[in-house]
């Protein structure tokens, strides 16, 4: 994805089981953030940070969606356990992760595996990519994204 690219096609399943199309969000700013796995330390912190800033995003008429390949049932438990208010969605088949280029080969303890790169994408109201953050470090990230959304 490059700045100026249009929001890709794709469908996600929200934690409550509702299926949404990404294109349904055109008409207002959209933040799509990808995280590797629900209920892990970094992913929990990131979801808490976006939840804490929900009013700020709403004041700028922006929608925030966190995406992982976790099942909707796992997302529901994650939301309840941590009292999250950010919208979380499941990309179980990985098609949206592929469209955004965040399904990558990773390394841990000398082992290679495929996983989600922590990344965030900000689309303007017309559905054009305005800014992206790759290889995200969680601390301060949600605030940096909020600061990038036009007031």
FIKOLZA-1660 file (N, C-alpha, C; in steps of 0.1 Angstrom, whole numbers, plus 5000, padded with zeros to 4 digits):
% residues 151
   i   px   py   pz ch aa at
   1 5008 4988 5000  A  X  N
   1 5000 5000 5000  A  X CA
   1 5009 5012 5000  A  X  C
   2 5005 5022 4992  A  X  N
   2 5012 5034 4991  A  X CA
   2 5003 5046 4993  A  X  C
   3 5008 5057 4998  A  X  N
   3 5000 5069 5000  A  X CA
   3 4992 5072 4987  A  X  C
   4 4979 5075 4988  A  X  N
   4 4971 5078 4977  A  X CA
   4 4963 5065 4972  A  X  C
   5 4967 5053 4976  A  X  N
   5 4960 5041 4971  A  X CA
   5 4946 5041 4977  A  X  C
   6 4937 5035 4970  A  X  N
   6 4923 5035 4975  A  X CA
   6 4922 5023 4985  A  X  C
   7 4912 5025 4994  A  X  N
   7 4909 5014 5004  A  X CA
   7 4906 5001 4996  A  X  C
   8 4913 4990 5000  A  X  N
   8 4910 4978 4993  A  X CA
   8 4896 4972 4996  A  X  C
   9 4892 4964 4987  A  X  N
   9 4880 4956 4989  A  X CA
   9 4883 4946 5000  A  X  C
  10 4873 4942 5007  A  X  N
  10 4875 4932 5018  A  X CA
  10 4863 4932 5027  A  X  C
  11 4861 4920 5033  A  X  N
  11 4851 4919 5043  A  X CA
  11 4857 4914 5056  A  X  C
  12 4852 4919 5067  A  X  N
  12 4857 4915 5081  A  X CA
  12 4845 4911 5089  A  X  C
  13 4847 4902 5099  A  X  N
  13 4836 4899 5108  A  X CA
  13 4839 4905 5121  A  X  C
  14 4830 4914 5126  A  X  N
  14 4831 4920 5139  A  X CA
  14 4830 4910 5150  A  X  C
  15 4834 4914 5162  A  X  N
  15 4833 4906 5174  A  X CA
  15 4819 4900 5176  A  X  C
  16 4809 4908 5173  A  X  N
  16 4795 4904 5175  A  X CA
  16 4790 4895 5164  A  X  C
  17 4798 4892 5154  A  X  N
  17 4794 4883 5143  A  X CA
  17 4789 4891 5130  A  X  C
  18 4788 4904 5131  A  X  N
  18 4783 4912 5119  A  X CA
  18 4794 4912 5109  A  X  C
  19 4791 4910 5096  A  X  N
  19 4800 4910 5085  A  X CA
  19 4799 4924 5079  A  X  C
  20 4811 4931 5078  A  X  N
  20 4811 4944 5072  A  X CA
  20 4821 4944 5060  A  X  C
  21 4818 4953 5051  A  X  N
  21 4828 4956 5040  A  X CA
  21 4836 4968 5043  A  X  C
  22 4848 4968 5040  A  X  N
  22 4857 4980 5043  A  X CA
  22 4851 4992 5036  A  X  C
  23 4846 4990 5024  A  X  N
  23 4841 5001 5016  A  X CA
  23 4829 5008 5022  A  X  C
  24 4822 5001 5032  A  X  N
  24 4811 5007 5039  A  X CA
  24 4815 5019 5047  A  X  C
  25 4828 5020 5050  A  X  N
  25 4833 5031 5058  A  X CA
  25 4838 5043 5050  A  X  C
  26 4837 5043 5037  A  X  N
  26 4840 5055 5029  A  X CA
  26 4830 5065 5032  A  X  C
  27 4835 5078 5034  A  X  N
  27 4826 5089 5037  A  X CA
  27 4831 5096 5050  A  X  C
  28 4840 5089 5057  A  X  N
  28 4846 5095 5069  A  X CA
  28 4859 5089 5071  A  X  C
  29 4868 5096 5078  A  X  N
  29 4882 5090 5080  A  X CA
  29 4881 5076 5087  A  X  C
  30 4890 5068 5082  A  X  N
  30 4890 5054 5087  A  X CA
  30 4904 5050 5091  A  X  C
  31 4906 5045 5103  A  X  N
  31 4919 5040 5108  A  X CA
  31 4917 5025 5109  A  X  C
  32 4926 5017 5102  A  X  N
  32 4926 5003 5103  A  X CA
  32 4939 4999 5108  A  X  C
  33 4939 4993 5120  A  X  N
  33 4952 4989 5126  A  X CA
  33 4952 4973 5127  A  X  C
  34 4963 4968 5124  A  X  N
  34 4965 4953 5124  A  X CA
  34 4974 4949 5136  A  X  C
  35 4970 4939 5143  A  X  N
  35 4977 4934 5154  A  X CA
  35 4978 4919 5154  A  X  C
  36 4989 4913 5159  A  X  N
  36 4991 4899 5157  A  X CA
  36 4982 4890 5164  A  X  C
  37 4978 4892 5177  A  X  N
  37 4971 4882 5184  A  X CA
  37 4964 4888 5196  A  X  C
  38 4951 4886 5197  A  X  N
  38 4943 4892 5209  A  X CA
  38 4948 4886 5222  A  X  C
  39 4948 4894 5232  A  X  N
  39 4951 4891 5246  A  X CA
  39 4966 4887 5248  A  X  C
  40 4974 4893 5240  A  X  N
  40 4989 4892 5243  A  X CA
  40 4993 4906 5247  A  X  C
  41 5004 4908 5253  A  X  N
  41 5008 4920 5260  A  X CA
  41 5007 4932 5251  A  X  C
  42 5014 4932 5240  A  X  N
  42 5015 4944 5231  A  X CA
  42 5001 4947 5225  A  X  C
  43 4994 4936 5221  A  X  N
  43 4981 4938 5214  A  X CA
  43 4971 4943 5224  A  X  C
  44 4971 4939 5236  A  X  N
  44 4962 4944 5247  A  X CA
  44 4965 4959 5249  A  X  C
  45 4977 4962 5251  A  X  N
  45 4981 4976 5253  A  X CA
  45 4976 4985 5242  A  X  C
  46 4978 4981 5229  A  X  N
  46 4974 4988 5218  A  X CA
  46 4959 4990 5218  A  X  C
  47 4951 4980 5220  A  X  N
  47 4937 4981 5220  A  X CA
  47 4932 4990 5231  A  X  C
  48 4939 4989 5243  A  X  N
  48 4935 4998 5254  A  X CA
  48 4938 5012 5251  A  X  C
  49 4949 5015 5244  A  X  N
  49 4953 5029 5240  A  X CA
  49 4943 5034 5230  A  X  C
  50 4939 5026 5220  A  X  N
  50 4929 5031 5210  A  X CA
  50 4915 5033 5217  A  X  C
  51 4912 5024 5227  A  X  N
  51 4899 5026 5234  A  X CA
  51 4899 5039 5242  A  X  C
  52 4911 5041 5249  A  X  N
  52 4912 5053 5257  A  X CA
  52 4910 5066 5249  A  X  C
  53 4913 5066 5236  A  X  N
  53 4912 5078 5227  A  X CA
  53 4900 5078 5219  A  X  C
  54 4890 5069 5222  A  X  N
  54 4878 5067 5213  A  X CA
  54 4871 5081 5212  A  X  C
  55 4870 5088 5222  A  X  N
  55 4862 5101 5221  A  X CA
  55 4870 5111 5212  A  X  C
  56 4883 5111 5212  A  X  N
  56 4891 5119 5203  A  X CA
  56 4889 5116 5189  A  X  C
  57 4888 5103 5186  A  X  N
  57 4886 5098 5172  A  X CA
  57 4872 5102 5168  A  X  C
  58 4862 5100 5177  A  X  N
  58 4848 5103 5174  A  X CA
  58 4846 5118 5171  A  X  C
  59 4853 5126 5179  A  X  N
  59 4853 5141 5177  A  X CA
  59 4858 5145 5163  A  X  C
  60 4866 5137 5157  A  X  N
  60 4871 5139 5144  A  X CA
  60 4864 5131 5133  A  X  C
  61 4852 5125 5137  A  X  N
  61 4844 5117 5129  A  X CA
  61 4851 5105 5123  A  X  C
  62 4861 5100 5130  A  X  N
  62 4869 5089 5124  A  X CA
  62 4865 5076 5131  A  X  C
  63 4865 5065 5123  A  X  N
  63 4862 5052 5127  A  X CA
  63 4875 5045 5129  A  X  C
  64 4877 5037 5140  A  X  N
  64 4889 5029 5142  A  X CA
  64 4885 5014 5143  A  X  C
  65 4892 5006 5135  A  X  N
  65 4889 4992 5135  A  X CA
  65 4903 4985 5137  A  X  C
  66 4903 4976 5147  A  X  N
  66 4915 4967 5149  A  X CA
  66 4913 4954 5143  A  X  C
  67 4922 4949 5135  A  X  N
  67 4921 4937 5128  A  X CA
  67 4931 4926 5131  A  X  C
  68 4927 4914 5134  A  X  N
  68 4936 4903 5136  A  X CA
  68 4929 4891 5129  A  X  C
  69 4936 4879 5130  A  X  N
  69 4931 4867 5124  A  X CA
  69 4924 4859 5135  A  X  C
  70 4922 4864 5147  A  X  N
  70 4915 4857 5157  A  X CA
  70 4901 4855 5154  A  X  C
  71 4894 4845 5160  A  X  N
  71 4880 4843 5157  A  X CA
  71 4872 4854 5164  A  X  C
  72 4859 4856 5159  A  X  N
  72 4851 4865 5165  A  X CA
  72 4848 4862 5180  A  X  C
  73 4847 4849 5183  A  X  N
  73 4845 4845 5197  A  X CA
  73 4857 4849 5206  A  X  C
  74 4869 4848 5201  A  X  N
  74 4881 4852 5209  A  X CA
  74 4881 4867 5210  A  X  C
  75 4877 4874 5200  A  X  N
  75 4876 4889 5201  A  X CA
  75 4866 4893 5211  A  X  C
  76 4855 4886 5212  A  X  N
  76 4844 4889 5222  A  X CA
  76 4850 4888 5236  A  X  C
  77 4857 4877 5238  A  X  N
  77 4863 4875 5252  A  X CA
  77 4874 4885 5255  A  X  C
  78 4882 4889 5245  A  X  N
  78 4892 4899 5246  A  X CA
  78 4886 4913 5250  A  X  C
  79 4875 4916 5243  A  X  N
  79 4868 4929 5246  A  X CA
  79 4863 4929 5260  A  X  C
  80 4856 4918 5264  A  X  N
  80 4850 4917 5278  A  X CA
  80 4861 4917 5289  A  X  C
  81 4872 4910 5286  A  X  N
  81 4882 4908 5297  A  X CA
  81 4889 4922 5300  A  X  C
  82 4891 4930 5289  A  X  N
  82 4898 4943 5291  A  X CA
  82 4889 4955 5290  A  X  C
  83 4876 4953 5289  A  X  N
  83 4866 4965 5288  A  X CA
  83 4870 4974 5277  A  X  C
  84 4873 4968 5265  A  X  N
  84 4877 4976 5253  A  X CA
  84 4865 4982 5247  A  X  C
  85 4867 4994 5241  A  X  N
  85 4856 5001 5234  A  X CA
  85 4859 5002 5219  A  X  C
  86 4872 4999 5215  A  X  N
  86 4875 5000 5201  A  X CA
  86 4869 4988 5194  A  X  C
  87 4865 4991 5181  A  X  N
  87 4859 4980 5173  A  X CA
  87 4870 4971 5169  A  X  C
  88 4868 4958 5171  A  X  N
  88 4877 4948 5167  A  X CA
  88 4870 4939 5156  A  X  C
  89 4878 4934 5147  A  X  N
  89 4873 4926 5136  A  X CA
  89 4882 4914 5133  A  X  C
  90 4876 4904 5128  A  X  N
  90 4883 4891 5125  A  X CA
  90 4885 4890 5110  A  X  C
  91 4897 4887 5106  A  X  N
  91 4901 4884 5092  A  X CA
  91 4905 4869 5091  A  X  C
  92 4896 4860 5095  A  X  N
  92 4900 4846 5096  A  X CA
  92 4907 4840 5084  A  X  C
  93 4902 4844 5072  A  X  N
  93 4908 4838 5060  A  X CA
  93 4921 4845 5056  A  X  C
  94 4924 4857 5062  A  X  N
  94 4936 4864 5059  A  X CA
  94 4936 4873 5046  A  X  C
  95 4924 4873 5039  A  X  N
  95 4924 4881 5027  A  X CA
  95 4926 4896 5028  A  X  C
  96 4921 4901 5039  A  X  N
  96 4923 4916 5042  A  X CA
  96 4938 4918 5045  A  X  C
  97 4943 4910 5054  A  X  N
  97 4958 4911 5057  A  X CA
  97 4966 4910 5044  A  X  C
  98 4963 4902 5035  A  X  N
  98 4970 4900 5023  A  X CA
  98 4969 4913 5014  A  X  C
  99 4956 4919 5014  A  X  N
  99 4954 4931 5006  A  X CA
  99 4962 4943 5011  A  X  C
 100 4964 4943 5024  A  X  N
 100 4971 4954 5030  A  X CA
 100 4986 4951 5031  A  X  C
 101 4990 4939 5027  A  X  N
 101 5005 4936 5028  A  X CA
 101 5010 4934 5041  A  X  C
 102 5002 4930 5051  A  X  N
 102 5007 4928 5065  A  X CA
 102 5009 4914 5069  A  X  C
 103 5006 4904 5060  A  X  N
 103 5008 4890 5063  A  X CA
 103 5022 4887 5058  A  X  C
 104 5031 4886 5067  A  X  N
 104 5046 4886 5064  A  X CA
 104 5053 4874 5071  A  X  C
 105 5065 4871 5066  A  X  N
 105 5073 4861 5073  A  X CA
 105 5080 4868 5084  A  X  C
 106 5079 4862 5096  A  X  N
 106 5085 4868 5108  A  X CA
 106 5095 4858 5114  A  X  C
 107 5104 4863 5122  A  X  N
 107 5114 4854 5129  A  X CA
 107 5113 4856 5144  A  X  C
 108 5114 4844 5151  A  X  N
 108 5114 4845 5165  A  X CA
 108 5122 4832 5170  A  X  C
 109 5132 4835 5178  A  X  N
 109 5140 4824 5184  A  X CA
 109 5146 4815 5173  A  X  C
 110 5150 4821 5161  A  X  N
 110 5156 4814 5150  A  X CA
 110 5146 4806 5142  A  X  C
 111 5133 4808 5144  A  X  N
 111 5123 4801 5137  A  X CA
 111 5115 4811 5128  A  X  C
 112 5113 4807 5116  A  X  N
 112 5105 4815 5106  A  X CA
 112 5090 4811 5107  A  X  C
 113 5081 4820 5106  A  X  N
 113 5067 4817 5105  A  X CA
 113 5060 4829 5099  A  X  C
 114 5048 4827 5095  A  X  N
 114 5039 4837 5089  A  X CA
 114 5031 4843 5100  A  X  C
 115 5030 4857 5100  A  X  N
 115 5022 4864 5110  A  X CA
 115 5018 4878 5105  A  X  C
 116 5011 4884 5113  A  X  N
 116 5006 4898 5110  A  X CA
 116 5017 4908 5115  A  X  C
 117 5021 4917 5106  A  X  N
 117 5030 4928 5110  A  X CA
 117 5021 4939 5116  A  X  C
 118 5025 4943 5128  A  X  N
 118 5017 4954 5135  A  X CA
 118 5019 4967 5126  A  X  C
 119 5007 4971 5121  A  X  N
 119 5007 4982 5111  A  X CA
 119 4994 4990 5112  A  X  C
 120 4994 5002 5109  A  X  N
 120 4982 5011 5109  A  X CA
 120 4981 5019 5097  A  X  C
 121 4969 5020 5092  A  X  N
 121 4966 5027 5079  A  X CA
 121 4955 5038 5082  A  X  C
 122 4957 5050 5078  A  X  N
 122 4947 5061 5079  A  X CA
 122 4942 5064 5065  A  X  C
 123 4929 5063 5063  A  X  N
 123 4923 5066 5050  A  X CA
 123 4915 5079 5052  A  X  C
 124 4914 5088 5042  A  X  N
 124 4906 5100 5043  A  X CA
 124 4892 5096 5040  A  X  C
 125 4883 5106 5040  A  X  N
 125 4869 5104 5038  A  X CA
 125 4866 5098 5024  A  X  C
 126 4874 5101 5015  A  X  N
 126 4872 5096 5001  A  X CA
 126 4877 5082 4999  A  X  C
 127 4883 5076 5010  A  X  N
 127 4889 5062 5009  A  X CA
 127 4903 5061 5004  A  X  C
 128 4910 5073 5003  A  X  N
 128 4924 5072 4999  A  X CA
 128 4933 5071 5011  A  X  C
 129 4944 5064 5009  A  X  N
 129 4954 5062 5020  A  X CA
 129 4961 5075 5022  A  X  C
 130 4959 5081 5034  A  X  N
 130 4966 5094 5038  A  X CA
 130 4979 5092 5045  A  X  C
 131 4980 5081 5053  A  X  N
 131 4992 5079 5060  A  X CA
 131 4992 5064 5065  A  X  C
 132 5004 5059 5066  A  X  N
 132 5006 5045 5072  A  X CA
 132 5018 5044 5081  A  X  C
 133 5016 5035 5090  A  X  N
 133 5027 5033 5100  A  X CA
 133 5030 5018 5099  A  X  C
 134 5042 5014 5097  A  X  N
 134 5046 5000 5096  A  X CA
 134 5055 4997 5107  A  X  C
 135 5056 4984 5111  A  X  N
 135 5065 4980 5122  A  X CA
 135 5062 4988 5135  A  X  C
 136 5050 4990 5138  A  X  N
 136 5046 4999 5149  A  X CA
 136 5051 4995 5162  A  X  C
 137 5056 5004 5170  A  X  N
 137 5059 5003 5184  A  X CA
 137 5047 5008 5191  A  X  C
 138 5041 5001 5201  A  X  N
 138 5029 5004 5207  A  X CA
 138 5029 5017 5215  A  X  C
 139 5039 5020 5223  A  X  N
 139 5039 5031 5231  A  X CA
 139 5038 5044 5223  A  X  C
 140 5027 5052 5227  A  X  N
 140 5024 5065 5220  A  X CA
 140 5018 5064 5206  A  X  C
 141 5017 5052 5201  A  X  N
 141 5012 5050 5187  A  X CA
 141 4998 5055 5185  A  X  C
 142 4988 5051 5194  A  X  N
 142 4974 5055 5192  A  X CA
 142 4973 5071 5192  A  X  C
 143 4981 5077 5200  A  X  N
 143 4980 5092 5201  A  X CA
 143 4986 5098 5188  A  X  C
 144 4997 5092 5182  A  X  N
 144 5002 5097 5170  A  X CA
 144 4992 5095 5158  A  X  C
 145 4985 5084 5158  A  X  N
 145 4974 5082 5148  A  X CA
 145 4963 5093 5150  A  X  C
 146 4959 5095 5162  A  X  N
 146 4948 5105 5164  A  X CA
 146 4953 5119 5160  A  X  C
 147 4966 5122 5163  A  X  N
 147 4971 5135 5159  A  X CA
 147 4971 5137 5143  A  X  C
 148 4972 5126 5136  A  X  N
 148 4973 5126 5121  A  X CA
 148 4959 5127 5115  A  X  C
 149 4948 5124 5123  A  X  N
 149 4935 5125 5117  A  X CA
 149 4931 5140 5117  A  X  C
 150 4927 5145 5105  A  X  N
 150 4923 5159 5104  A  X CA
 150 4912 5163 5114  A  X  C
 151 4914 5175 5121  A  X  N
 151 4904 5179 5131  A  X CA
 151 4892 5186 5124  A  X  C
% end
